[in-house]
Amino acid sequence: MKKRIVTISRQFGSGGHSIARAAAEKMGIAFYDGQLITEVARQSGLSEEFIRENEEYASHTNSFLYQLAMSTSGTYGFPSVYQKLYEAQTKVIEEIAEREPCIIVGRCADYILRNREDALHVFIHADNEHRSVHILEKYGPTDKTTDQRIKDKDSRR
C-alpha cells in the first residue's frame, strides 16, 4: 500500500521541523505542525497557550498523556482536561489523515496513527554538536547553555 501520511517525531534541535517542511514541499503535500494547536484549541475549547504548555513543557509525571493514562475519568465521572485535550488532538489528526496526504510533525501523531497501513513513521535525531548549532541558529542564545537546553527539553519530552 502506498504511504499517504508521514509522521515526524524528533529530538529538540535535530532539524526535524525543517526537514519535514522541506519534504512536504518536495512531495507537494500538506504540512502540519504548530497550526494543529489552533485546530485542537478550537475543537476542545482549551486555550492555545494551555495546549502548548502541556505538549512542550510538561515533565513526564504531569504530561497530558501521563495524566490521561492515570485518570480514566475526571472528577465525578466527567472527562479530565487531559482526556479532552487528547481526544480533540486525536480527532484533528485522524480527520487530516483521512482528508489528504500530508506530513504531521509531533503531537503524538505516530501513536495516534499507529494502526494505519498508509502511514510512515519517522524519528529524526542528531548528535549534540549539531543540535547545539541548530538551536543557536534557530532560537538564539539564552542564559542557559545549549547543553542545558537540550537536557531540559529532552527530559520534558
C-alpha positions as CSV (number, residue, x, y, z in Angstrom):
1,M,0.0,0.0,0.0
2,K,1.3,3.5,-0.9
3,K,2.2,5.6,2.1
4,R,0.0,8.8,2.2
5,I,0.8,10.0,5.7
6,V,4.2,10.7,7.2
7,T,4.6,11.4,10.9
8,I,7.8,13.0,12.1
9,S,8.9,12.7,15.7
10,R,12.2,14.5,16.5
11,Q,14.7,15.5,19.1
12,F,14.8,19.1,20.0
13,G,17.4,20.9,17.8
14,S,17.7,18.0,15.3
15,G,16.1,20.0,12.5
16,G,13.1,17.8,12.3
17,H,10.7,20.6,11.6
18,S,12.8,22.0,8.8
19,I,13.3,18.5,7.3
20,A,9.6,17.8,7.5
21,R,8.7,21.1,5.8
22,A,11.2,20.6,3.0
23,A,9.9,17.0,2.4
24,A,6.3,18.2,2.3
25,E,7.3,20.9,-0.3
26,K,9.3,18.4,-2.3
27,M,6.4,15.9,-2.3
28,G,3.8,18.5,-2.9
29,I,1.7,17.5,0.1
30,A,0.3,19.3,3.1
31,F,2.5,20.1,6.2
32,Y,1.1,20.2,9.7
33,D,2.9,21.3,12.8
34,G,2.0,24.3,15.1
35,Q,-1.2,25.0,13.3
36,L,-2.6,21.8,14.7
37,I,-2.6,23.6,18.1
38,T,-5.1,26.1,16.8
39,E,-7.5,23.5,15.5
40,V,-7.2,21.4,18.7
41,A,-8.0,24.5,20.7
42,R,-11.0,25.3,18.6
43,Q,-12.4,21.8,18.9
44,S,-11.6,21.4,22.6
45,G,-12.4,24.8,23.9
46,L,-9.0,24.9,25.6
47,S,-6.6,27.8,25.1
48,E,-3.7,27.5,22.7
49,E,-1.4,28.6,25.5
50,F,-2.6,25.7,27.7
51,I,-2.1,23.2,24.8
52,R,1.4,24.5,24.1
53,E,2.4,24.3,27.7
54,N,1.1,20.8,28.2
55,E,2.7,19.5,25.0
56,E,6.0,21.1,25.0
57,Y,6.9,21.9,28.6
58,A,5.3,19.2,30.8
59,S,7.5,16.8,32.7
60,H,6.9,13.1,32.3
61,T,4.9,12.9,35.5
62,N,2.4,15.7,34.6
63,S,2.3,15.5,30.9
64,F,-1.2,15.2,29.4
65,L,-0.5,11.7,28.1
66,Y,0.6,10.6,31.6
67,Q,-2.5,12.3,33.1
68,L,-4.7,10.6,30.6
69,A,-3.3,7.2,31.4
70,M,-3.5,7.8,35.2
71,S,-7.1,9.1,35.2
72,T,-9.7,7.1,33.4
73,S,-12.2,9.8,34.2
74,G,-12.1,13.2,35.7
75,T,-13.9,14.5,38.7
76,Y,-17.4,13.0,39.3
77,G,-17.2,10.9,36.1
78,F,-16.6,13.9,33.8
79,P,-13.6,13.7,31.4
80,S,-10.4,15.3,32.7
81,V,-9.0,18.3,30.9
82,Y,-6.2,16.0,29.7
83,Q,-8.6,13.5,28.2
84,K,-10.4,16.3,26.5
85,L,-7.2,17.6,25.0
86,Y,-6.1,14.1,23.9
87,E,-9.5,13.3,22.3
88,A,-9.5,16.7,20.4
89,Q,-6.0,16.2,19.2
90,T,-6.7,12.6,18.1
91,K,-9.8,13.7,16.2
92,V,-8.0,16.5,14.4
93,I,-5.1,14.3,13.4
94,E,-7.4,11.5,12.2
95,E,-9.5,13.9,10.2
96,I,-6.4,15.3,8.5
97,A,-5.1,11.8,7.7
98,E,-8.4,10.9,6.1
99,R,-8.7,14.1,4.1
100,E,-5.3,14.4,2.4
101,P,-1.7,13.1,2.0
102,C,0.4,15.1,4.5
103,I,3.4,15.2,6.8
104,I,2.5,15.7,10.5
105,V,5.2,16.8,13.0
106,G,4.9,15.7,16.6
107,R,1.6,15.9,18.6
108,C,1.7,12.1,19.2
109,A,0.7,11.6,15.5
110,D,2.9,8.5,15.3
111,Y,0.9,6.9,18.2
112,I,-2.5,8.2,17.1
113,L,-2.0,6.8,13.5
114,R,-0.1,3.7,14.5
115,N,-2.6,1.3,13.0
116,R,-2.8,2.9,9.6
117,E,-1.2,0.9,6.9
118,D,-0.8,4.1,4.8
119,A,1.4,5.9,7.4
120,L,5.1,6.0,7.6
121,H,6.6,7.0,11.0
122,V,10.0,8.7,11.1
123,F,12.1,9.7,14.1
124,I,14.8,12.4,13.4
125,H,17.7,12.7,15.7
126,A,21.2,14.3,15.7
127,D,24.3,14.4,17.8
128,N,24.5,17.1,20.4
129,E,27.0,19.2,18.5
130,H,24.6,19.5,15.5
131,R,21.7,20.1,17.9
132,S,23.6,22.9,19.7
133,V,24.5,24.7,16.4
134,H,20.9,24.4,15.2
135,I,19.4,25.6,18.5
136,L,21.6,28.7,18.4
137,E,20.8,29.4,14.8
138,K,17.0,28.9,15.2
139,Y,16.3,30.2,18.7
140,G,19.4,32.3,19.6
141,P,21.4,32.4,22.8
142,T,19.7,32.4,26.3
143,D,21.1,32.4,29.8
144,K,21.3,28.6,29.6
145,T,23.9,26.8,27.6
146,T,22.7,24.7,24.6
147,D,23.6,21.6,26.5
148,Q,21.4,22.6,29.4
149,R,18.6,23.5,26.9
150,I,18.9,20.1,25.2
151,K,19.0,18.2,28.5
152,D,15.9,20.2,29.8
153,K,13.9,19.7,26.6
154,D,14.8,16.0,26.3
155,S,13.7,15.3,29.9
156,R,10.4,17.1,29.3
157,R,9.6,15.3,26.0
